[in-house]
């Protein structure tokens, strides 16, 4: 599949939000951009499966989720790195902006779902995704950017400028209700 330029894509947010210095640090065969409405076909879910079990909801449901993210402007910023030779996604990540009542109605950026194709690991793509997402968070006015990670990933995130702080707690919904919204 030939590489699809940004201007031919339906992107979730403007490309200008991704810093030029991050773009310049990628090898020429790779391109970083916002998630596009056609990225289901470029293997978006396959890259996410590096993190956890990914259930494929089908393209129509994936697109409905894309549209739901778009319906909350200035909130969700999923990005992808695409291999220009194959037009396939090789890395992903998202930052979402939580608006707060504290800190003078401040905002916090939450980084989620950082994943790099196993064949592309070791090329600093995760670092570039983190740099881009952190810049988006800061340029959105967030007073801090946070993320959760496994203990084994702490050294990577420390290299990205993050500090270990406090603890994460989780409570999972019962499996029979986890995917059924009730509100």
C-alpha positions as CSV (number, residue, x, y, z in Angstrom):
1,X,0.0,0.0,0.0
2,X,1.6,3.4,-0.9
3,X,2.1,6.0,1.8
4,X,-0.9,8.3,2.3
5,X,0.0,11.9,3.0
6,X,-1.6,13.8,5.8
7,X,-3.6,16.1,3.5
8,X,-5.4,13.0,2.1
9,X,-6.5,11.8,5.5
10,X,-9.3,12.5,7.9
11,X,-7.2,13.3,11.0
12,X,-8.5,13.5,14.6
13,X,-6.7,16.8,15.3
14,X,-4.4,19.2,13.4
15,X,-0.9,18.0,12.6
16,X,0.5,21.2,13.9
17,X,0.0,20.0,17.5
18,X,2.9,17.5,16.9
19,X,6.2,19.4,17.4
20,X,8.5,19.8,14.4
21,X,11.6,18.8,16.4
22,X,10.0,15.4,17.1
23,X,9.3,14.9,13.4
24,X,12.9,15.8,12.5
25,X,14.3,13.2,14.9
26,X,12.5,10.3,13.2
27,X,14.2,8.3,10.4
28,X,13.1,9.4,7.0
29,X,11.2,6.2,6.4
30,X,8.9,6.9,9.3
31,X,6.2,9.6,9.8
32,X,4.4,10.8,12.9
33,X,0.8,12.1,12.8
34,X,-2.6,12.2,14.5
35,X,-4.8,9.1,14.3
36,X,-6.8,9.0,11.1
37,X,-10.3,7.7,10.5
38,X,-8.8,5.1,8.2
39,X,-6.1,3.7,10.6
40,X,-8.1,0.6,11.4
41,X,-6.9,-0.7,8.1
42,X,-3.3,0.3,8.8
43,X,-3.1,-2.0,11.8
44,X,-3.9,0.3,14.7
45,X,-5.3,-2.5,16.9
46,X,-2.4,-4.9,16.0
47,X,0.1,-2.4,17.5
48,X,-2.1,-2.0,20.6
49,X,-2.0,-5.8,21.0
50,X,1.7,-5.4,22.1
51,X,0.3,-4.1,25.4
52,X,-2.6,-6.4,26.2
53,X,-5.3,-8.6,24.7
54,X,-7.2,-6.5,22.1
55,X,-10.6,-7.6,21.0
56,X,-11.3,-6.5,17.5
57,X,-14.7,-4.8,17.5
58,X,-14.8,-4.5,13.7
59,X,-14.2,-1.5,11.5
60,X,-17.6,0.1,12.0
61,X,-17.3,0.1,15.8
62,X,-13.7,1.3,15.7
63,X,-14.8,4.2,13.5
64,X,-17.7,5.0,15.9
65,X,-15.1,5.2,18.7
66,X,-12.9,7.5,16.5
67,X,-16.0,9.7,16.0
68,X,-16.7,9.7,19.8
69,X,-13.2,10.9,20.5
70,X,-13.6,13.7,17.8
71,X,-16.9,14.7,19.5
72,X,-14.8,15.8,22.6
73,X,-12.6,18.5,21.0
74,X,-9.3,19.5,22.7
75,X,-9.5,16.3,24.8
76,X,-8.1,13.3,23.0
77,X,-4.8,13.3,21.1
78,X,-3.9,9.8,19.8
79,X,-0.9,9.7,17.6
80,X,0.7,7.1,15.3
81,X,4.0,6.5,13.7
82,X,3.6,5.1,10.2
83,X,6.2,3.2,8.1
84,X,6.2,5.1,4.7
85,X,7.2,2.0,2.7
86,X,4.2,0.0,3.8
87,X,1.7,2.7,5.1
88,X,1.4,0.6,8.2
89,X,1.3,1.8,11.8
90,X,4.4,0.9,13.8
91,X,3.9,2.9,17.0
92,X,1.0,4.5,18.9
93,X,0.2,6.6,22.0
94,X,-2.4,8.9,23.3
95,X,-2.7,11.8,25.7
96,X,-6.0,12.9,27.0
97,X,-6.6,16.2,28.8
98,X,-8.6,16.1,32.0
99,X,-10.0,19.5,33.0
100,X,-9.9,20.1,36.8
101,X,-11.6,22.4,39.3
102,X,-8.4,22.7,41.3
103,X,-5.3,24.6,40.5
104,X,-7.2,27.5,39.1
105,X,-9.3,25.3,36.8
106,X,-6.1,23.6,35.6
107,X,-5.7,20.6,33.4
108,X,-3.7,17.4,33.6
109,X,-2.5,15.3,30.6
110,X,-2.8,11.6,30.9
111,X,-0.6,9.5,28.7
112,X,-2.0,6.1,27.8
113,X,-1.5,3.1,25.5
114,X,2.2,3.6,24.4
115,X,3.0,0.7,22.1
116,X,5.7,0.0,19.5
117,X,5.7,-2.9,17.0
118,X,8.1,-5.6,18.2
119,X,10.1,-5.3,15.0
120,X,10.6,-1.6,15.5
121,X,11.6,-1.6,19.1
122,X,15.0,-0.2,20.0
123,X,14.7,2.7,17.5
124,X,13.6,5.3,20.1
125,X,10.1,5.4,18.6
126,X,8.6,5.1,22.1
127,X,10.7,8.1,23.2
128,X,9.5,10.1,20.2
129,X,5.8,9.2,21.0
130,X,6.3,10.3,24.6
131,X,8.0,13.5,23.5
132,X,5.2,14.4,21.1
133,X,2.5,13.6,23.7
134,X,4.2,15.5,26.5
135,X,4.5,18.6,24.2
136,X,0.8,18.3,23.2
137,X,-0.1,18.1,26.9
138,X,2.1,21.1,27.8
139,X,0.9,23.1,24.8
140,X,-2.7,22.4,25.9
141,X,-2.0,24.2,29.2
142,X,-1.6,21.1,31.4
143,X,0.2,21.8,34.6
144,X,1.4,18.1,34.7
145,X,1.6,15.1,32.5
146,X,1.2,11.7,34.2
147,X,1.1,8.0,33.2
148,X,0.9,4.6,34.7
149,X,3.4,1.9,33.9
150,X,4.7,-1.4,35.0
151,X,7.8,-1.5,37.3
152,X,9.9,-2.9,34.4
153,X,9.1,0.2,32.3
154,X,10.1,2.8,35.0
155,X,13.7,3.2,33.7
156,X,12.3,4.0,30.2
157,X,10.0,6.6,31.4
158,X,12.7,8.1,33.7
159,X,14.8,8.5,30.5
160,X,11.8,10.4,29.0
161,X,12.0,12.8,32.0
162,X,9.2,11.3,34.2
163,X,9.7,10.7,37.9
164,X,8.3,7.9,40.0
165,X,5.6,9.5,42.3
166,X,3.0,7.9,44.5
167,X,1.2,4.7,43.6
168,X,-1.4,3.5,41.2
169,X,-4.5,1.7,42.4
170,X,-7.0,-0.1,40.2
171,X,-10.4,-1.7,40.7
172,X,-11.7,-3.6,37.7
173,X,-15.4,-3.9,37.0
174,X,-17.0,-7.4,37.0
175,X,-16.3,-9.0,33.6
176,X,-20.1,-9.3,32.9
177,X,-20.5,-5.5,33.1
178,X,-17.1,-4.1,32.0
179,X,-18.3,-3.2,28.5
180,X,-21.9,-2.2,29.2
181,X,-22.3,1.5,30.0
182,X,-25.1,2.0,32.5
183,X,-25.2,5.8,32.5
